[in-house]
Amino acid sequence: MAIAVAGPEIERLIQLLARLPGLGPRSARRAALHLIKKREALMSPLTSALQVAIEKIVVCSTCGNIDTVNPCTVCTDTRRDPAIIVVVADVADLWALERAHATSGRYHVLGATLSPLDGVGPQDLTIDALVARAKDPQVTEIILALNATVDGQTTAHYITDLLQDANVKITRLAHGVPVGGELDYLDEGTLSAAMRQRTLF
Ligand code: ZN
């Protein structure tokens, strides 16, 4: 049991911060101290930003993205290609693809990947909604942008089987050499996948 160094209110702040991903107890203490020192400049705006977030954030009923409007900004953006649905496991993956300007398509957030060992089955994912969206005649391609892990690939195969009858092309992200990557440092699985999926130069 760690010895408390501050009053219960400050300890509570530290404990809450320590629950954030990437922050252990030490960095939570540093973050709390920083917030307290910058009370006016940081803590008050942060408090109101969190309050607004609590009140306004909704999950898009079409794609599962998080926004303050439903349907979300991505779903209602008319510059987006309605023919493409990019399937991701999590909102974090959607944000990563958006940061990279990787696609002009729309998204579908599954909420997780299938993981029999952790008891995550198809009913825990938004797969039914994806199948329904794939049947929209406007949609011609489903891009499976899932993790290159066992769970990610299990999920990709499961969805591919379900969409056999839908009139869509199903693609997935390439596996291979990362941009700026050196061959000597790659694991054998990545190297052999890159060799199998080589493209015409
Ligand atoms: Zn949406």
Residues whose N, C-alpha, C, O or C-beta is under 5 A from the ligand:
A	BS01	ZN	C60 T62 C63 G64 N65 P71 C72 C75
